[in-house]
């Protein structure tokens, strides 16, 4: 198979967006702890705080704010594939949607890495919506089962720290794959990468 040469420009710069709209849930404290760890380990952040989108419109508007990022860490409640004819659901502010609708509201991701946290786990619809079309993200990192709060806090800071060390000028999806593999023990081997820009 031919190697597709395609990189994410710039060193890692992470934007954290929470669309769970769960103010009383564990996600807020988890994200506060995660943000602290990111700052402690020197992860470059596009925003000093987690961006919380409480409505569909607020989520779509995140991408019009001029935030400089090349990695989107999206905290969302997803669901497994339902059937070949029905799109898998994802809970977004304002109700239940699906991965295709969510991706359509996520503009400007064609040369970025998308990471999913605390969703039910990856599903084919999430892959197809964000990666396979070639119109959205260059790569998707997602769990194959629900992540615990501890697994999120243990995996992502180590993953981004390793990626930072190997990506001084741009992010190679092959390096993303390698970093996932080396840090996967901290997620109980739940994390997977999907990208058409990875050599086999």
C-alpha positions as CSV (number, residue, x, y, z in Angstrom):
1,X,0.0,0.0,0.0
2,X,1.3,3.5,-0.8
3,X,2.1,5.8,2.0
4,X,-0.1,8.9,2.1
5,X,2.0,11.9,3.1
6,X,-0.2,14.1,5.1
7,X,0.6,15.9,8.3
8,X,-1.2,18.2,10.8
9,X,0.6,21.5,10.6
10,X,2.2,22.9,13.8
11,X,3.2,21.4,17.1
12,X,0.3,20.1,19.2
13,X,-2.1,22.7,20.5
14,X,-5.2,21.3,22.2
15,X,-8.7,22.7,22.4
16,X,-10.9,21.0,25.0
17,X,-14.7,21.2,24.3
18,X,-17.3,19.8,26.7
19,X,-20.7,19.2,25.1
20,X,-22.0,16.8,27.8
21,X,-24.1,19.7,29.3
22,X,-23.8,17.7,32.6
23,X,-23.1,20.3,35.2
24,X,-23.8,17.9,38.1
25,X,-21.9,15.0,36.5
26,X,-18.3,13.9,37.1
27,X,-17.1,15.4,33.8
28,X,-16.6,18.9,35.2
29,X,-14.3,17.8,38.0
30,X,-12.5,15.4,35.6
31,X,-11.9,18.2,33.1
32,X,-10.7,20.5,35.9
33,X,-8.2,17.8,36.9
34,X,-7.2,17.2,33.3
35,X,-6.7,20.8,32.6
36,X,-4.4,21.1,35.7
37,X,-2.4,18.1,34.4
38,X,-2.1,19.6,31.0
39,X,-0.7,22.9,32.4
40,X,1.6,21.0,34.7
41,X,3.1,19.0,31.9
42,X,3.4,22.0,29.5
43,X,0.7,21.0,27.0
44,X,0.0,24.0,24.8
45,X,-3.7,24.9,25.1
46,X,-5.8,27.0,22.7
47,X,-7.9,28.2,25.6
48,X,-7.0,28.8,29.3
49,X,-10.1,26.8,30.3
50,X,-12.4,24.1,29.0
51,X,-14.8,25.5,26.4
52,X,-18.3,24.5,27.5
53,X,-21.0,24.5,24.8
54,X,-24.5,24.4,26.2
55,X,-26.5,24.5,23.0
56,X,-26.0,23.4,19.4
57,X,-25.4,27.0,18.3
58,X,-22.7,27.5,21.0
59,X,-21.0,24.3,19.8
60,X,-21.0,25.4,16.2
61,X,-19.8,28.9,17.2
62,X,-16.7,27.5,18.9
63,X,-15.2,27.0,15.4
64,X,-15.9,30.7,14.5
65,X,-14.0,32.1,17.5
66,X,-10.6,32.1,15.9
67,X,-9.1,29.8,18.4
68,X,-5.7,28.5,17.1
69,X,-5.7,24.7,17.6
70,X,-4.8,21.6,15.7
71,X,-6.2,19.0,18.2
72,X,-9.8,18.9,19.3
73,X,-10.4,17.0,22.6
74,X,-14.1,16.5,22.5
75,X,-16.0,15.3,25.6
76,X,-19.3,13.8,24.6
77,X,-21.7,10.9,25.4
78,X,-21.8,8.7,22.4
79,X,-23.5,5.4,21.7
80,X,-22.6,2.2,19.9
81,X,-23.7,1.5,16.3
82,X,-27.4,0.8,16.1
83,X,-27.8,-0.6,12.6
84,X,-26.7,-0.1,9.0
85,X,-29.6,2.2,8.3
86,X,-29.8,4.2,11.5
87,X,-27.0,6.6,12.6
88,X,-25.5,6.1,16.0
89,X,-26.7,8.6,18.6
90,X,-24.6,11.1,20.5
91,X,-26.0,13.3,23.3
92,X,-25.4,17.0,22.5
93,X,-26.8,20.1,24.2
94,X,-30.4,20.4,23.4
95,X,-31.1,16.6,22.9
96,X,-29.9,13.6,21.0
97,X,-28.2,13.9,17.7
98,X,-25.9,11.6,15.7
99,X,-22.2,11.7,14.8
100,X,-22.9,12.9,11.2
101,X,-24.8,16.0,12.5
102,X,-22.1,16.6,15.1
103,X,-19.4,16.4,12.5
104,X,-21.3,18.8,10.2
105,X,-21.3,21.4,13.0
106,X,-17.5,20.9,13.5
107,X,-16.0,23.1,10.8
108,X,-12.4,23.4,9.9
109,X,-11.1,20.0,11.0
110,X,-9.8,18.7,7.7
111,X,-6.2,19.1,8.9
112,X,-6.7,18.4,12.6
113,X,-6.7,15.5,15.0
114,X,-9.9,14.8,16.9
115,X,-9.8,12.9,20.2
116,X,-13.0,11.6,21.9
117,X,-13.2,11.2,25.6
118,X,-15.8,9.6,27.9
119,X,-18.0,8.6,25.0
120,X,-19.5,5.1,25.0
121,X,-16.6,4.1,22.7
122,X,-15.8,4.5,19.0
123,X,-18.4,3.3,16.5
124,X,-18.3,3.1,12.7
125,X,-20.5,6.1,12.4
126,X,-18.0,8.3,14.4
127,X,-15.2,7.1,12.1
128,X,-17.2,7.6,8.9
129,X,-18.5,11.0,10.1
130,X,-15.1,12.4,11.2
131,X,-12.5,10.6,9.0
132,X,-13.6,8.4,6.2
133,X,-15.3,11.2,4.2
134,X,-12.0,13.0,3.9
135,X,-13.9,16.3,4.6
136,X,-13.5,16.4,8.3
137,X,-10.6,15.3,10.6
138,X,-7.3,14.0,9.3
139,X,-7.2,11.5,12.2
140,X,-9.5,10.3,15.0
141,X,-8.4,8.9,18.4
142,X,-11.2,7.3,20.3
143,X,-11.8,4.5,22.9
144,X,-13.3,1.2,22.0
145,X,-15.1,1.1,25.3
146,X,-16.3,3.6,27.8
147,X,-13.4,5.4,29.5
148,X,-13.4,5.9,33.2
149,X,-12.5,9.3,34.8
150,X,-9.2,7.8,35.9
151,X,-8.4,6.5,32.5
152,X,-9.0,9.9,30.8
153,X,-6.8,11.7,33.3
154,X,-4.0,9.0,33.1
155,X,-4.0,8.6,29.3
156,X,-4.4,12.0,27.7
157,X,-1.7,14.0,29.4
158,X,0.9,11.3,28.7
159,X,-0.4,10.9,25.1
160,X,-0.2,14.6,24.4
161,X,3.2,15.0,26.1
162,X,4.7,12.2,24.0
163,X,3.1,13.7,20.9
164,X,4.6,17.1,21.7
165,X,8.1,15.6,21.9
166,X,7.8,14.0,18.5
167,X,6.0,16.8,16.7
168,X,8.0,20.0,16.9
169,X,6.8,21.4,13.5
170,X,4.0,19.2,12.5
171,X,2.1,16.1,13.6
172,X,2.5,12.9,11.6
173,X,-0.5,10.6,12.0
174,X,2.0,7.7,12.2
175,X,3.5,9.3,15.3
176,X,0.0,9.6,16.7
177,X,-0.4,5.9,16.2
178,X,2.9,5.2,17.9
179,X,2.0,7.4,20.9
180,X,-1.4,5.8,21.3
181,X,0.4,2.4,21.3
182,X,2.9,3.4,23.9
183,X,0.5,5.1,26.2
184,X,-2.4,2.7,25.8
185,X,-1.6,0.9,29.0
186,X,-3.0,3.9,30.8
187,X,-6.4,3.5,29.2
188,X,-6.5,-0.3,29.7
189,X,-5.7,-0.6,26.0
190,X,-9.0,1.0,25.0
191,X,-7.7,3.8,22.7
192,X,-7.6,3.3,18.9
193,X,-6.6,5.6,16.0
194,X,-8.3,5.9,12.7
195,X,-6.8,7.8,9.8
196,X,-6.4,7.5,6.0
197,X,-3.0,9.2,6.4
198,X,-1.3,6.3,8.2
199,X,1.2,4.0,6.4
200,X,0.7,0.3,6.8
